[in-house]
Amino acid sequence: MNATSMKKYPIKFSVREREIIQKETFYDPDFAKFAIVDGKAIRVDLSLDDIEDIQGYVAAAANHAMRWSGLFGQGTGFYKCEAAPG
């Protein structure tokens, strides 16, 4: 692993998005153990490898869901994953 893949980036999730990742995917349910509350969102510091893993697990859960909106709801923002400024 190189230094870039180990660097942590602040990523914001809504509480609902965090719950979906914890309950509906096979990703580590303790991933947000050290999350920081940031307004109505939570901020988790993740490496690029972590971000890629989460995106893969969310995509797999979406592919196996009977209805996309039933699992993720509309407007959850899972189509994007942006680093929070700071």
SVG drawing of the C-alpha trace seen along z (x, -y; Angstrom):
<svg xmlns="http://www.w3.org/2000/svg" viewBox="-40 -23 44 33">
<polyline fill="none" stroke="black" stroke-width="0.4" points="0.0,0.0 1.2,-3.5 0.8,-6.6 -2.1,-7.9 -4.2,-4.8 -3.6,-5.1 -4.5,-8.8 -7.9,-9.4 -10.5,-11.6 -13.5,-13.1 -16.7,-11.6 -20.2,-12.7 -23.1,-10.3 -26.6,-10.9 -27.7,-8.7 -29.9,-6.8 -27.0,-6.1 -24.9,-4.9 -27.7,-2.5 -28.1,-1.1 -24.3,-0.4 -24.4,1.2 -27.6,3.3 -27.9,4.0 -24.3,4.7 -21.5,7.0 -19.2,4.1 -17.8,3.8 -20.8,2.6 -18.3,0.7 -17.0,-1.4 -18.6,-4.6 -17.5,-3.8 -15.5,-7.0 -17.8,-9.2 -18.1,-12.9 -21.5,-14.6 -21.4,-17.3 -24.8,-19.1 -27.4,-16.6 -24.7,-14.3 -21.9,-12.3 -18.4,-12.5 -16.2,-9.4 -12.5,-9.5 -12.0,-6.8 -9.1,-5.8 -9.5,-5.4 -9.6,-1.7 -12.4,-2.0 -14.4,-4.2 -14.0,-1.8 -15.0,1.2 -18.1,-0.7 -19.1,-1.6 -18.8,2.0 -20.9,3.3 -23.6,0.7 -23.6,1.6 -23.9,5.3 -26.8,4.6 -28.6,2.4 -28.2,5.1 -29.8,7.7 -32.6,5.4 -36.1,6.0 -36.6,2.3 -33.8,-0.3 -36.0,-2.9 -37.3,-0.3 -33.8,0.3 -32.1,-3.0 -35.0,-5.5 -35.0,-8.4 -32.5,-11.1 -30.2,-9.2 -27.2,-10.4 -25.5,-7.0 -24.9,-7.8 -22.1,-10.1 -19.4,-9.9 -17.6,-13.2 -14.9,-14.2 -16.1,-16.8 -14.2,-20.1 -11.7,-20.5"/>
</svg>
